[in-house]
Amino acid sequence: MSVCIISGSAGLIGSEAARHFSEKGLHVVGIDNDMRAYFFGNDASTCWNRKRLQDDLGKRYEHQQIDIRDYSEVEKVFTRYRGDISLTIHAAAQPSHDWAAKEPFTDFNVNANGTLNMLEAARQYASEKPFIFTSTNKVYGDTPNRLPLIEQETRWEIDPTHPFAKGIDETMSIDNTLHSLFGASKVAADVMVQEYGRYFDMPTACFRGGCLTGPSHSGTQLHGFLAYLMKCAVMGAKYTVFGYKGKQVRDNIHSRDLIRAFDAVFQAPRIAETYNIGGGRHSNCSMTEAIGLCEKITDREMNLEYSESNRIGDHIWWVGDLAKFKSHYPDWNLEYDVPGILQEIYENNAERWRSAC
């Protein structure tokens, strides 16, 4: 039996990974204790997605209600499947820089210490097998905001003569910048994953994602841009745009495209790699542009509020350069763009959102 261990298995990325790798014949062991409900309230709970995962995958999926901050419990899972583990995907996290400031200890313990627990268990029981970590572009802090940006009608855009005109690559420094406490905890985790790769010759990969999205996202105000935006559009709930005239730009990658990238690493792992991953130039939008798409799809005007105060450490413009990953895995390409992602989020969730009222 070949086993794939996934932390955060009921979340957006974890559940997509569970489906993908179970279809490839791996037995998936999911670790998830629904801390998203603790972070953001019951409306953001992943319980619905866990139940759907268990119903759809049956015996191919085994759920463990474990807190990744508890090393003894994490180790039990790895001990049980030692010798059979083919892949570890660490997708569990506290994902909001706003929330991190409310409980810094919790944020750091989940993101940094939880990652260390997963790494050490993998080193002890599956050191030769790929370890994939969902990092974040917030490891770069607010350095992207110092790029030469030009205001356009619906978005901010980078000076076309700048070296990052095709997207921000991995050469951007993570030093001398405002990270937010969330960004700092993810930096600690990101660097630790790299060091385990280098020190212990483990095949590790850090994916520094832009906006990760898809129909399985339990979007909420503090995390889950496109999913929460579409939910507000469907329900008529007020959506607050924070700063930058609503022209801030994000690249967005569908969870399936990201998991296919994970699969490429699984098939041909490398040691201690870091990749900027996201929608790149193929799939990006400003807040204003995304609102327009949601209004078109739902055929209704959104209930909007604008706040002059931007979120601390928030990016004005982020488009990642995917060239490094594509150079290592040339057969991988993006299949989704922003309009397609929003349409799928709407089609898969509108009825569920309405019935939950």
C-alpha positions as CSV (number, residue, x, y, z in Angstrom):
1,M,0.0,0.0,0.0
2,S,1.3,3.4,-1.0
3,V,0.3,6.2,1.5
4,C,-0.1,9.9,1.1
5,I,-0.3,11.9,4.3
6,I,-2.0,15.3,4.0
7,S,-2.3,17.9,6.7
8,G,-5.2,20.4,6.3
9,S,-6.9,17.7,4.3
10,A,-10.4,19.2,4.6
11,G,-9.3,22.6,3.4
12,L,-9.1,23.8,-0.2
13,I,-5.7,22.5,-1.1
14,G,-5.7,19.5,1.1
15,S,-9.0,18.2,-0.1
16,E,-8.0,18.7,-3.8
17,A,-4.8,16.8,-3.1
18,A,-6.7,14.0,-1.4
19,R,-9.0,13.5,-4.4
20,H,-6.1,13.7,-6.9
21,F,-3.8,11.3,-5.2
22,S,-6.5,8.8,-4.2
23,E,-7.4,8.7,-7.9
24,K,-3.8,7.8,-8.6
25,G,-4.2,4.8,-6.3
26,L,-2.6,6.1,-3.1
27,H,-4.3,5.6,0.3
28,V,-4.8,9.1,1.7
29,V,-4.5,9.7,5.4
30,G,-5.9,13.2,6.2
31,I,-4.9,15.2,9.3
32,D,-7.4,18.0,10.0
33,N,-9.1,19.3,13.2
34,D,-11.1,22.1,11.6
35,M,-9.2,25.0,13.2
36,R,-10.5,27.2,10.4
37,A,-13.7,27.3,12.4
38,Y,-11.7,28.5,15.4
39,F,-9.9,31.1,13.3
40,F,-12.9,32.5,11.4
41,G,-16.1,31.2,12.9
42,N,-18.5,28.4,12.0
43,D,-19.3,29.9,8.6
44,A,-15.7,29.1,7.6
45,S,-15.7,25.6,9.0
46,T,-14.4,22.9,6.7
47,C,-16.6,20.2,8.2
48,W,-18.9,20.2,5.1
49,N,-15.9,19.5,2.9
50,R,-14.5,16.7,5.1
51,K,-17.9,15.0,5.0
52,R,-18.0,15.3,1.3
53,L,-14.5,13.9,1.0
54,Q,-15.3,10.9,3.2
55,D,-18.5,10.2,1.2
56,D,-16.8,10.5,-2.1
57,L,-13.6,8.6,-1.4
58,G,-14.8,6.0,1.1
59,K,-12.1,3.6,2.2
60,R,-9.5,5.4,0.1
61,Y,-9.5,8.2,2.6
62,E,-8.8,7.9,6.3
63,H,-9.4,11.0,8.5
64,Q,-7.4,11.8,11.6
65,Q,-8.8,14.5,13.9
66,I,-5.3,15.6,15.0
67,D,-3.8,19.0,15.9
68,I,-0.5,19.4,14.1
69,R,0.9,21.3,17.2
70,D,0.9,17.9,19.1
71,Y,4.0,16.1,17.9
72,S,3.1,12.9,19.7
73,E,-0.1,12.6,17.8
74,V,1.5,13.5,14.5
75,E,4.2,10.9,15.1
76,K,1.7,8.2,15.7
77,V,0.3,8.6,12.2
78,F,3.8,8.4,10.6
79,T,4.8,5.5,12.8
80,R,1.7,3.6,11.8
81,Y,2.4,3.9,8.1
82,R,6.2,3.9,8.2
83,G,7.6,2.1,5.1
84,D,4.4,2.8,3.1
85,I,4.5,6.6,3.0
86,S,5.2,7.8,-0.5
87,L,4.3,11.5,-0.1
88,T,3.7,14.1,2.6
89,I,1.7,17.3,1.8
90,H,1.7,19.9,4.5
91,A,-1.2,22.2,3.8
92,A,-2.5,23.0,7.3
93,A,-2.0,26.6,8.4
94,Q,-3.4,29.7,10.1
95,P,-3.7,31.7,6.8
96,S,-4.6,35.3,7.7
97,H,-2.2,38.1,8.5
98,D,-5.1,40.0,10.1
99,W,-6.0,37.1,12.4
100,A,-2.3,36.5,13.4
101,A,-2.1,39.8,15.2
102,K,-5.0,38.7,17.5
103,E,-3.3,35.6,18.7
104,P,0.5,35.6,17.8
105,F,1.2,32.5,19.9
106,T,-1.4,30.5,18.2
107,D,-0.4,31.7,14.7
108,F,3.3,30.8,15.3
109,N,2.6,27.5,17.0
110,V,0.4,26.4,14.1
111,N,2.4,27.7,11.2
112,A,6.0,27.3,12.5
113,N,5.9,24.7,15.2
114,G,3.3,22.7,13.4
115,T,5.5,22.6,10.3
116,L,8.4,21.5,12.3
117,N,6.4,18.6,13.8
118,M,5.4,17.5,10.3
119,L,9.0,17.8,9.0
120,E,10.5,15.9,11.9
121,A,8.0,13.1,11.6
122,A,8.6,12.9,7.9
123,R,12.4,12.8,8.5
124,Q,12.1,10.0,11.0
125,Y,9.7,7.8,8.9
126,A,9.8,8.9,5.3
127,S,12.9,10.9,4.8
128,E,13.5,9.8,1.2
129,K,10.0,10.7,0.0
130,P,8.8,14.1,-1.2
131,F,7.6,16.6,1.4
132,I,5.6,19.4,-0.2
133,F,4.8,22.6,1.8
134,T,2.2,25.2,0.9
135,S,4.1,28.4,1.8
136,T,3.0,31.9,0.7
137,N,4.0,34.9,-1.2
138,K,3.8,36.8,2.1
139,V,7.3,35.5,2.9
140,Y,8.4,38.5,0.7
141,G,6.5,40.9,3.1
142,D,5.5,44.2,1.5
143,T,8.6,44.5,-0.7
144,P,6.4,44.1,-3.8
145,N,4.8,47.5,-2.8
146,R,8.2,49.2,-3.6
147,L,8.1,48.2,-7.2
148,P,7.4,50.9,-9.8
149,L,3.6,50.7,-10.2
150,I,1.5,52.6,-12.6
151,E,-2.2,53.3,-11.9
152,Q,-4.5,52.3,-14.7
153,E,-8.3,52.5,-15.0
154,T,-9.1,49.3,-13.2
155,R,-5.8,48.1,-11.7
156,W,-2.3,48.9,-10.7
157,E,0.3,47.6,-13.1
158,I,4.1,47.3,-13.0
159,D,6.4,49.4,-15.2
160,P,6.7,47.3,-18.3
161,T,10.5,47.9,-18.5
162,H,11.0,46.4,-15.0
163,P,12.7,43.0,-14.7
164,F,9.6,41.7,-12.9
165,A,7.3,42.7,-15.7
166,K,6.6,39.0,-16.4
167,G,6.0,38.4,-12.7
168,I,7.9,38.4,-9.5
169,D,10.5,35.6,-9.3
170,E,12.3,33.9,-6.4
171,T,15.2,36.4,-6.4
172,M,13.1,38.9,-4.5
173,S,14.6,39.3,-1.0
174,I,12.6,38.3,2.1
175,D,14.7,40.7,4.2
176,N,14.1,44.4,5.3
177,T,10.4,44.3,4.9
178,L,7.1,44.4,6.8
179,H,5.9,40.7,6.8
180,S,3.0,40.9,9.2
181,L,3.1,38.3,12.0
182,F,1.5,35.7,9.7
183,G,4.2,36.3,7.1
184,A,6.9,35.9,9.8
185,S,5.5,32.6,11.0
186,K,5.4,31.4,7.4
187,V,8.9,32.5,6.8
188,A,10.0,30.4,9.7
189,A,8.2,27.4,8.3
190,D,9.4,28.0,4.8
191,V,13.1,28.3,5.8
192,M,12.8,25.2,8.1
193,V,11.4,23.2,5.2
194,Q,14.4,24.3,3.0
195,E,16.9,23.5,5.8
196,Y,15.5,20.0,6.4
197,G,16.0,19.5,2.7
198,R,19.6,20.7,2.8
199,Y,20.7,19.2,6.1
200,F,19.0,15.9,5.8
201,D,19.0,15.5,2.0
202,M,15.2,15.4,2.0
203,P,13.2,16.0,-1.2
204,T,11.4,19.1,0.0
205,A,9.5,21.8,-2.0
206,C,8.1,25.1,-0.8
207,F,5.3,26.5,-3.0
208,R,5.0,30.3,-2.4
209,G,1.5,30.8,-3.5
210,G,-0.4,33.9,-4.5
211,C,-4.1,33.5,-4.1
212,L,-5.0,29.8,-4.0
213,T,-8.6,29.3,-4.9
214,G,-11.3,27.0,-6.1
215,P,-14.9,25.7,-5.4
216,S,-13.8,23.8,-2.3
217,H,-12.7,27.0,-0.5
218,S,-14.5,27.9,2.7
219,G,-14.0,31.6,2.0
220,T,-14.4,34.2,4.8
221,Q,-13.7,37.9,5.1
222,L,-10.1,37.4,6.4
223,H,-9.1,34.7,3.9
224,G,-10.3,33.3,0.6
225,F,-10.5,36.2,-1.8
226,L,-12.5,34.9,-4.8
227,A,-14.6,32.4,-2.9
228,Y,-15.7,34.9,-0.3
229,L,-16.2,37.6,-3.0
230,M,-18.5,35.3,-4.9
231,K,-20.3,34.2,-1.7
232,C,-21.1,37.9,-1.0
233,A,-22.2,38.4,-4.6
234,V,-24.6,35.5,-4.3
235,M,-26.0,36.3,-0.9
236,G,-26.1,40.1,-1.2
237,A,-23.9,40.4,1.8
238,K,-21.7,43.5,2.2
239,Y,-18.2,43.2,0.9
240,T,-15.5,45.6,2.1
241,V,-12.7,46.7,-0.2
242,F,-9.7,47.7,1.8
243,G,-7.6,50.5,0.3
244,Y,-5.6,51.0,-2.9
245,K,-8.7,52.3,-4.7
246,G,-9.8,48.7,-5.1
247,K,-7.2,48.3,-7.9
248,Q,-4.9,45.9,-6.0
249,V,-3.9,43.0,-8.2
250,R,-3.6,39.3,-7.3
251,D,-2.8,36.3,-9.4
252,N,-5.1,33.4,-8.7
253,I,-4.4,29.7,-9.2
254,H,-7.1,27.0,-9.2
255,S,-6.5,24.3,-6.6
256,R,-6.4,21.7,-9.4
257,D,-3.6,23.4,-11.2
258,L,-1.7,23.6,-8.0
259,I,-2.2,19.9,-7.2
260,R,-1.0,19.0,-10.7
261,A,2.2,21.0,-9.8
262,F,2.5,18.9,-6.6
263,D,2.1,15.8,-8.7
264,A,5.0,16.9,-11.0
265,V,7.2,17.2,-7.9
266,F,6.0,13.8,-6.6
267,Q,7.0,12.2,-9.9
268,A,10.4,13.9,-10.1
269,P,11.4,15.3,-6.6
270,R,14.3,17.7,-6.0
271,I,16.1,18.8,-2.9
272,A,15.1,22.0,-1.0
273,E,13.4,23.8,-3.8
274,T,11.3,27.0,-3.6
275,Y,8.8,28.0,-6.2
276,N,6.7,31.1,-6.7
277,I,3.4,29.6,-7.8
278,G,0.1,31.2,-8.8
279,G,-1.9,32.3,-11.8
280,G,1.0,34.4,-13.1
281,R,0.3,36.5,-16.2
282,H,-2.3,33.9,-17.3
283,S,-4.7,34.3,-14.4
284,N,-4.8,37.5,-12.4
285,C,-7.2,40.3,-11.6
286,S,-7.7,43.4,-9.6
287,M,-10.3,43.7,-6.9
288,T,-12.4,45.9,-9.2
289,E,-12.1,43.5,-12.1
290,A,-13.1,40.5,-9.9
291,I,-16.1,42.4,-8.6
292,G,-17.2,43.1,-12.2
293,L,-16.9,39.4,-13.0
294,C,-19.0,38.4,-10.0
295,E,-21.7,40.9,-10.9
296,K,-21.8,39.5,-14.4
297,I,-22.0,35.9,-13.4
298,T,-24.7,36.5,-10.7
299,D,-26.5,39.1,-12.7
300,R,-26.8,41.4,-9.7
301,E,-25.1,44.4,-8.3
302,M,-22.8,43.8,-5.3
303,N,-23.3,45.4,-1.9
304,L,-19.9,47.1,-1.6
305,E,-18.2,49.3,1.0
306,Y,-14.8,51.0,0.6
307,S,-12.3,51.5,3.4
308,E,-9.3,53.8,2.9
309,S,-7.3,51.6,5.3
310,N,-5.4,48.9,3.6
311,R,-4.5,45.7,5.5
312,I,-1.1,45.7,7.1
313,G,1.5,44.0,4.8
314,D,-1.0,43.7,2.0
315,H,0.3,43.7,-1.6
316,I,-0.7,46.4,-4.0
317,W,0.4,44.2,-7.0
318,W,1.3,40.6,-7.0
319,V,1.8,38.5,-10.2
320,G,4.2,35.6,-9.7
321,D,6.7,34.5,-12.3
322,L,6.3,30.8,-12.9
323,A,9.4,30.4,-15.0
324,K,11.5,28.5,-12.5
325,F,8.9,25.8,-11.9
326,K,8.2,25.5,-15.6
327,S,11.9,25.1,-16.3
328,H,12.0,22.2,-13.9
329,Y,8.7,20.7,-15.0
330,P,8.1,21.8,-18.6
331,D,5.0,19.6,-19.1
332,W,3.0,21.6,-16.5
333,N,0.8,24.5,-17.5
334,L,-2.1,26.4,-16.1
335,E,-5.6,25.2,-17.2
336,Y,-7.8,27.8,-15.4
337,D,-8.1,31.6,-15.5
338,V,-10.0,34.0,-13.3
339,P,-13.3,34.0,-15.2
340,G,-13.3,30.2,-15.3
341,I,-12.5,29.9,-11.6
342,L,-15.3,32.3,-10.6
343,Q,-17.8,30.6,-12.8
344,E,-16.9,27.2,-11.2
345,I,-17.1,28.6,-7.7
346,Y,-20.5,30.0,-8.4
347,E,-21.9,26.8,-10.0
348,N,-20.6,24.5,-7.3
349,N,-21.6,26.6,-4.3
350,A,-24.5,29.0,-5.0
351,E,-27.2,26.5,-4.1
352,R,-25.4,25.4,-0.9
353,W,-24.9,29.0,0.2
354,R,-28.6,29.8,-0.4
355,S,-29.9,26.7,1.4
356,A,-27.7,27.5,4.5
357,C,-29.7,30.7,5.1
